Amino acid sequence: MSRFRDRTEDFKDSVRKSAVSNGYNEAKVAATMASFIIHKPKERSPFTRAALKTLESIKELDQFMMKHRKDYVDMHRTTEHEKDSIEQEITAFIKACKEQIDVLKNSIRNEESNSKGWLGLAADNFNADTIAHKHGVVLILSEKLHSVTAQFDQLRATRFQDIINRAMPRRKPKRVTKEATPLNATLSNNKSVEPDEIQEAQPRRLQQQQLLDDETQALQVELSNLLDGARQTETKMVEMSALNHLMATHVLQQAQQIEVLYDQAVEATKNVELGNKELSQAIQRNSSSRTFLLLFFFVLTFSVLFLDWYS
């Protein structure tokens, strides 16, 4: 029985000697051998790099919201100006992420327009699958951004509700304190004032008190009107936030419907291609059947003539 011997090491030594003889040093030979074992990662496409960058931006936005959530909601931690700056930064983040997603959508549209073949049909099935995959990536990014914006809408609604609650304090009846006039002080300190002077100062004091009451009532009416206007404005802001959240939800639903329509369009394109193949095969069968029939009638006619001549 013959014995087998492992010659792998001998083969490696012969390859190394041949490489050294051709001018390769040991470091270059080792690097070449390592490249065969550990393959270099493939270079990512511009779409993949842009999608990963958008995903990182959305994650940074989520982390920023989680970091400043208490500062934004709690009324005692930060001032209104700081809360407005946080809201502006989050809004700028969301706008930038939406712009990046729009850029990805435009690149997909351009690729679709360039990949269409004759009669508007897809020229390559592989390219159609790639475009469908890119649509799925954009849909996932849109869903992640929508979830983050929904959290931000909840935080903003909570903040506006706190503002409304603070703007609607309990109204307590206010009592107007009557200040002692110099005349009253004089009357209390000096009892030797004559009755005629007291009778002359009494109408003047009543007139001053009436003016103070009128001014106080006018200020109360003005403050009440300002409070009602602020309350209406804050209520409208809460309604606008709710409408924004509803609009984002509808946009996400439309994106899902567009994805379904795209899948149906891809399936319909494949069905059309299969139908074209079936039609071409039917045409070929029809032509071959015509040839067969013509040949059959020709042989039959020739046979009848031959039999007639033979008889």
LINJO-V975760 format. One record per pair of residues at least 4 apart in sequence whose ideal C-beta (glycine too) atoms are under 6 Angstrom apart, sorted by the first residue. I is the first residue (numbers start at 1). GAP is how many residues later the second one is. D is the distance in Angstrom with one decimal. If there is no record, write none. Layout:
<<I;GAP;D> <I;GAP;D>>
This chain:
<<7;4;5.9> <16;13;5.9> <19;5;4.0> <19;10;5.0> <20;4;5.9> <24;4;4.8> <24;5;5.1> <34;4;5.8> <44;4;4.3> <44;5;5.3> <50;54;6.0> <51;86;5.3> <54;46;4.3> <54;87;5.5> <57;40;5.2> <58;39;5.6> <58;86;5.2> <58;87;5.5> <61;32;4.4> <61;87;5.6> <62;86;5.3> <68;4;5.5> <68;18;5.1> <70;4;5.3> <71;6;5.1> <71;7;4.7> <72;11;5.5> <72;14;5.2> <72;83;5.8> <73;82;6.0> <73;85;5.5> <75;87;5.6> <78;4;4.0> <78;5;5.8> <90;62;5.7> <94;55;5.8> <97;48;5.3> <101;40;5.6> <104;34;5.2> <105;33;5.9> <108;26;5.1> <111;4;6.0> <112;19;5.8> <115;8;6.0> <115;12;4.7> <116;4;5.4> <117;4;5.4> <117;6;3.3> <122;6;4.5> <122;147;5.4> <128;138;5.8> <132;134;6.0> <135;127;5.7> <139;116;5.9> <139;120;5.3> <142;113;5.3> <146;102;5.7> <146;106;4.8> <149;99;5.6> <153;88;5.6> <153;92;4.2> <156;85;5.2> <157;84;5.3> <160;74;5.8> <160;77;5.4> <160;78;4.6> <163;71;5.5> <164;70;4.9> <167;63;5.4> <167;64;5.7> <176;40;5.7> <180;4;4.6> <180;5;5.7> <181;24;5.8> <183;18;4.7> <186;4;5.6> <187;6;6.0> <193;4;5.5>>
